[in-house]
């Protein structure tokens, strides 16, 4: 396999991911400053992510499967860069939220498009290793992004950090221009006008596929549930660390760095042993071990035990993510991949909003630790069920190629 194009894609992903972390932290700081340190204002920023997914996934898949993937990614990068560049010039919180919503919609659409493109670009036998390297790049951004943002805050301002992300997206667009065009003219791609009846027919096609391939669909839905649990529990993780464990800001920052280290180590192990680690093993380990990590964190009283818990969580989540993405790329046809991703993503987004709202509400009504323990225990029960499902499926679904 010629790794030139995949490496270019990884470079684009890396630049964009680091910029996204810088932008997220800068935006949080900007909103906190505007509102006088009101936590709810930042909470709305995070709530806008699943809302954007809901608004986008209704129709985006129908366009993604019909348009040129590389061109669409370039356009989305440029549009997001322009919108982000405008953020520092706004002094109205409402307009900032509206612009962030549009940026998140673009990011949601870009993520779905990039998965389809990389599935086309990478041969089946190399996808698991590529997914591991992609996860490594993203986890490195998790470590580098906050550091770069902190340096920019010291030498300049949050606005400058936001401008840096706009530049990063433009650089990402340039890198994508260097990638091959995989939607060539000789392919039988039908570019029809996307209307409401067309979208309805697309939904019917996805539902028909799901009914025919029940195991694949069920695994996909279960992984969606896995992600919902992650979002719900993570929504009170910072509050747990600061108010229950009484960690200082610097100590909490170190805890986040340990979480990033778990991702890096897990990604590298997956890249090295890609040919030996079967997909069901990756998903099964991730589904069970991640909740165990959360349980350790939930019962912790010292920084050492808490750091062990978060390391186990991110280590296991990385296993699950790589296994699931490889499984998904192997069993969802390229012709409907965008539509399938977005339709099921709508369900995931709704459940995420509900989970975050419920866990946050219960955490407000009662003590945070009991809510964290109960949520982690329920997650462990769910993880055990998911482990049984992926290990009872036909071996052909999970064999390495």
ABEGO torsion letter per residue (X at the ends): XBAAAAAAAAAAAAAAAAAAAAAAAAAAAAAAAAAGGBAAAAAAAAAAAAAAAAAAAAAAAAAAAABBAAAAAAAAAAAAAAAAAAAAABABAAAAAAAAAAAAAAAAAAAAAAAAAAAAABBAAAAAAAAAAAAAAAAAAAAAAAAAAAAAAAABBAAAAAAAAAAAAAAAAAAAAABBBABBAABBBBBBBBBAAAAAAAAAAAAAAAAABAAAAAAAAAAAAAAAAAAAAAAAAAAAAAAAAGBBAAAAAAAAAAAAAAAAAAAAAAAAAAAABBAAAAAAAAAAAAAAAAAAAAABABAAAAAAAAAAAAAAAAAAAAAAAAAAAAABBAAAAAAAAAAAAAAAAAAAAAAAAAAAAAAAABBAAAAAAAAAAAAAAAAAAAAAAAAABBAAAABBX
